[in-house]
Amino acid sequence: MSGSSAESHGQHFVFADSGEGPLVVLLHGFPDTPFGWEATSASLNAAGYRTVAAYLRGYHPDTIVPERRYRTQEIGEDAVRLLDALGADRAVLVGHDWGAAIAYRAAVIAPERVRGICAVAIPHPRLLGRSLGLLWRGRHFITLSLPSGPWLARRRDFAYIDTLMRRWAPNWSGPERESALAAVKRAFRGRARARRRARLLPRCLAGRAERDGHASRADRRRHDRPDRAGGLHALTRGVRRPL
């Protein structure tokens, strides 16, 4: 699956773009990646549609926007912004699992941009009856929302993700499943590395600024003295002399 990228409204998108014809945007769920849409994309392309299978924000390190939240409103806006990034007026939105929730919200935010919706596995929230069984099946929402959620998801090489896949698709096995799981792990490892870089960068810059500040003050003490003509040497603020 070849990768493309585009940006709109300060949001960077990474996606696979293939085929020609009316646009169909494929929104994956959790835990999944755009690679899960490969067979669907091929079928739609053969039927005369252009498909764009995008990483949801946060699943690829280049899509992370610091301080932007992941509530239903924000992720619904992502789908509309993706259309802007693609230069597309309208599209059919196909969403699986969490991607279905994004498609529903995008249709509310900008109905004129959505030609149609195909929701896979997740009915509209208004059709979901409240029950203890539903709460139990969705208990991962609570588990991953706890302070220990990130640690639990990452421990033992993302074993919890494997557990969720076995819970939701107990009869799914073979190379295709292992390939899907490996793609999810790569995506989440990339996000973890990006978050570590984001935390370390301010510290590195602060340390560098402090070192440069010390050097600058030392240079000023060395050069802020009268020369033989009675004048002052020019200040070399922030510039280190070669050793």
N, C-alpha and C positions, 0 to 999 in steps of 0.2 A: 504494500500500500504506500504509494508515494505521498510525500508530505508537502503541504503548501501553508502559507501564513498570510495574514492580513491584519490590519488594525483599524479600529473605529472607536471614537469616544474614549480614548485612553485604554481600551481593552485590546489585548493581543490575542489573536485566534490562531490555532494550529489545526489543520484539517486535511482530509483526503478529498480531492476534487476530481471527479471522473465523469465521462459521458457528455452527451449534448442533448438539449431539449428542455422542457419545463423543469424547474428546479425542485428537488426534494431534499430537504435537510434532515439528516439522520442523527438523532440525539441519543447517546448511549445512557445506560443506567449505572447503578452501583452494585457490585464492583465490576466494572467493565471498561472498555476503551473503544475507540473507533474501529479497531480491528475486528470487533464482533459483528460489524456490519458488512464485511467483505462480500459474503455470498449474496446478501440482499442488494448491495450496490451493483454487483455484476448482473443480477436479474433485472434490476430497474434500468441499467444502462442499455441492456439488450432490448428492453421494451421501449426505448426512446426517451429516457429521462436523464437529466444531469443530477448527480448525487454529490452532496457534500456531507461527509461524516466528520464531525468536529469533536475535539476533546472538550469536555465540559471544563469550565474554569476550575483550576486547582489540580486537575489530573495531569497536566503537563507543566513543567516549571516555568515555561515562557508565558503561561496564561495567568499566573498569580498576580493579583493587584493588591499591594499592601493596604491594609485597613478597609478593604471592601468586603462587605459581609456576604453570606451565602443564604440569605433568606429567600423565600419564594419570589418576592418582587425583584430582587437583584438578579437572580438567575433567569427569571423570565425576560428581563431586559437584555440579558446576554444574547438570547436568540434573536431579538430584534436588531441588536447591534451587529450580530453576525451578518444579517441581511444587508445592513449598511456597508459593512466591510467588503462584502461580495459585490456591491453595486446592484443588488437585486431588489426589485419592487415588491415581489410576492413570492411565496413558496409554500409547498406542502410540508408540514412538520410531522415527522414520524419519531415518536419518542417511546423508548422502552424504560419501564421502571421510573427512576428519577427523571429521565428524559421526558416521560409522559407528563409529569408535573410541570416541567419547563414549557412544554407545548401548550398545555392548558393556560398557563399564566400569560404566555406571549400572545395568545389569541385574545385575552382580555385587555392587555396593554395596547395592542395595535391590531385590531381585527381586520383592518383594511390590508394588512401585510400578509395575512395567513389565508391561503387558498383552501386549505383543508387540514384536518388533523387525523392522524392514525396513532392511537395510543395502544401500546402493547403491554399487557399484563396488569396495568393499573387503571381502574375505572376512575371517572371523575370523583373528586372528594365528596360531592353532594350525594353520590350514589353509594357511598360506603357507610353501612350501618355500624353503629358503635356496639362493640361486644368485647368480652374478655378474650375471646379467641383471636380477634383482630389485634388487640393489644399485645398478646403473646407472640403472634407472628411478626409483629413489628418491634419486638423488644430490642433489636440492634440499634434502633434510633436512640433509645435511652442509654444503652451501654456505651455507644460511641460519643454521646454528648457529655458523659461524665469527665471530670478532670483526668481520670486514668484512661480515657478512650484512646488517645493517640499512642500511649505506651502499649495498650493491649493490642491495637491494630498492628503495630510494628514488631512486637516480640516474636521470637522464634521464626524469623523470616516471614512475617505476615501470615502466620498459621491461622489467625482468626478469619482472614479472607477465604482461605481454603475451607474452613468450617462453615462459613456462610454459603459458599457454593454447594457444599455437600447437603446442607440443610434445604436449600431451595431447589436443587436439581439432583436428587439422590441417584437417579439413573443415568446421569451424564458422566461418561468416562471416555478415555482414549486420548489420542494425540491432540485433537481439537480442544478438549477441555484443558489439557496441560499447557497448550499454547496460549489460551485465553488467560489462564492464571498467571503465566509468566509475563504476559503483557501488562497485566494489572500491577504486578510487583515492580516491574520496571518503572511504570508511571509513578507509583507511590514513592519509590526510592528516589526518583528524580525530584519529586516535590520536597522530600526530606532534605536532600542536599541543597536545594534552592533556599529553603527556610534557614538552614544553618548558615549559608552564605549571607543571607539578609541580616541575620543576627550578628555575624562577625564583621561585616563591612563597616558599620558605624564605629566599632571598637578599633578596627585597623586604621580608619581615617583619623579617629581621635588620637591614637598613639602616634601616627605620623605627624599630625599637627603639633602634638606636644614636642616631639623630637625636633621638628623644624623650628618651633618656637625657642627651644633651648639653644639651637645652633645660631638662630638669628640674634638672640641676646648676647651670645658669646662673641659673634662677629662685631656687634655694635661696641662692646667693651674694648675689643681689640683695635677697632678703626676709629672710634670717636675720640681721637686725641689730636692735638695740633700737629701739623706737619711743619717742615722747616720753613715754609713760607708764612706760617702763622695761621693758615686756613685749616679746615676740617676735611678729612678724607670723605668721599661720597659713601653714604651708607649702602651696604650690600645686604639689604633686608631679605632674609629667607634664602640667600644664595650661599652655598657652601664652597669653600676653597678646595681645589684638588689637593689630595695628599701628596 
